[in-house]
């Protein structure tokens, strides 16, 4: 398979990347990092791009740091680097739980945290994680830098709040290593692609008496973009997370989703899986929280 | 080697070091001086008339050497032939042009080709060809194609009917008239994509001076390809040399002769330069054959006590848009004759209708007709067992052909040469602890969990085939095999085979067999295959025939080598041949242990020919042309244990037991590997794989992102074991193992899932058993059961 000809540049700095982005008409240029989504699309000639700007070699987009109650991961960090980071493992286990289920070892070796989020594939795993732990997505553009909350980031099918001239530089994941906190990512993989037919990221914080202080549920795969299941979350607050409570709350997990459908799984089945997997993810997260 | 005998030892495959270190020589690895690259423009429509094609822009593109359309080939190339002309079936073979003349009939049908300096340029130029299509109505399923008023594909095939083939034996009407029980069912064998790891590829090199064609090609049967190339291109057969050494899998998809092969030859001849064509994976999905795609309506007559008495089958097969090389034989002969399976049913009728549709042509895919047959009879056995309330094991025991009844002539008129179905069943039941499992199943059901146990007691027909049978079935060729065994002056051995192993490991097993017989190290034996310039003739590798037929030919040639060597040894030892014994590579005079000659010494003396006996010709080389007297009939029992997730419908295979009887085993490790691969593909059909067309004739599962080829994490540990009932009619006792796993496994999985869900009243789920399909079946069963209050 051969892509149409395109130009390629690998800038060494963020400033250089921003300049390259602006030097081309909008729609003619695209950023690439690991290339795990874009390159197949180009080779299949399902998309044509005149110019690729490879951001994977920009130092500002690398590094994993602790900033107190969160972990900041550079956008060009590969899945492999994230999974093997002791800091991420300790403070943001949900990232590990999800990323270790992305694709296969080859994909994880090249694919990047920022690339996945910026691409906003409706079946990507990380958007659900970003939503569940209130991630902040940091972007730099011609007029400076800004921080976008995950809940405002995923706009529609493969559409984010990023502006065409902006570069996603880092993602800050809220830490979930406090006492009585627990997370889980439960996924029904497409058996061929490995993408999420439905993926549910759950984060649960319990009170000292075991009742639910807060529950966050991020859902990916089922609809056209990742969303929070606010109805489920509200139904759990203040309650004991027993089987009956979870079942009742998760009955509404698919409400409001703009469900997708394909030959493998209909919208109806995706909605069903959303309810089942939301319950499983919350139960796992609650069990972890109860032990911490 | 620390083994006492090569024959029967798990010698590591000699093919693997080169293949897994990237040192194999696949067709796409071939680079010839001046070589050009070909790309094919394929129809984006399932059915359309071509009103006009404008190739001017493509021809003007830098690096493009030539662009051809169907019009350029007319009168210069014959249509792609069909080579299995089943008799007495009113078979229609519409012209299959390598590039469409005026109508495209499936997405992927060739429309034009570009020859360019490099493959990327050839691909770019495809986008510069303007084709004006007039879309025509599309029909993709055989049932739609059979309907009145359906879109018609070919003027010379009214009603889209490619053939109607009939088979009957015994008194079927009487069996159903007298039946105490009749079980009816409709089964769908979904369409599958073979997905060999290496896609199709050809490098054609026409030598204008010698007027000879050299073609490297990824084919399972180079001599058949040579013949069909001659028929298509009118290049004399003696001027064509096919080379197909390393072939990256086939599963049947590399039996046919394809338009791409013919086009590469045409372009090379026209331009006088070598031309390479390698399809990409997307092209492979639409332009390489598909498999299965058969709908059957089945009725089984039986007695209340579970005795099967009659069987009636109506099969509708989807042939695709044209008849591929072996296609008509697959859903007819290869399917119908083995449908009665392991059972003593003597009244049987089968009607097979083949239909043209706007889909990729179908042809042989691993098992080719026999998986469909085994699935049908083994699913029916379970349905009958449920109907008469017998255990699936007992219904099988009741109807098995008894071990003392062989040779046994079946309702399919096959003469099963040997078998012991009880023994294989007993072994599998013991391995899985059947009684214990049934108890565990009952306990789990109390907890609302769905454990299921599925049996498949299969028999297959392979070792294709007596050539007279091939002829009677309309196969346009023989199915014998030649072999040459040549012992060089240094004692090294070259074995030539007309089969063409492409993953099955016969470079190793044939070397083991010859090394064992001649008493030379296995490393001293080379197996040469896949070169029509070196090997006089051959019919290729498919139908689990390579070792049974090709191997027996090699065995016979080796026996002849030993006979000649013995005469020469006797001459040199001044003894009578009758006084010599041959053991571990040495001819010894009985009673005089000091008087001996090694096979290597004899080989040297034969090759220099200084002192030959009166009348003996020089050299130590023998050839045979072996035609088998019967098919072979591997059999066995596979048992699959599954648990179904009550919430999601996901099927998890807990255990998989494969007890196979493939006759005498030359290399147990290779046999295990063949079983593993076959079972993986059978599980793939049961749970994952499905080629789906939309209404416009687009293959919507046309990539590995949508079409699930199972990977290692989706296949359970396969517990293999064997019984050994040697084939009585060939010298080696081997039967064949290339297809058993695929033939045996699919229904074991489906039977297990249905068994798991039988408390819900579920008796069938259509393949593939995806989580959604299973969930829907469970939900529907629960809904229909709800009014009575009983789940």
Interface residues (C-beta under 8 A of the other chain):
Chain A: X1 X2 X4 X5 X44 X45 X188 X190 X191 X192 X193 X262 X263 X264 X265 X266 X269 X272 X273 X276
Chain B: X119 X120 X123 X124 X127 X280 X281 X282 X647 X648 X650 X688 X690 X692 X700 X701 X703 X704 X705 X706 X707 X708 X709 X710 X714 X770 X771 X772 X775 X776
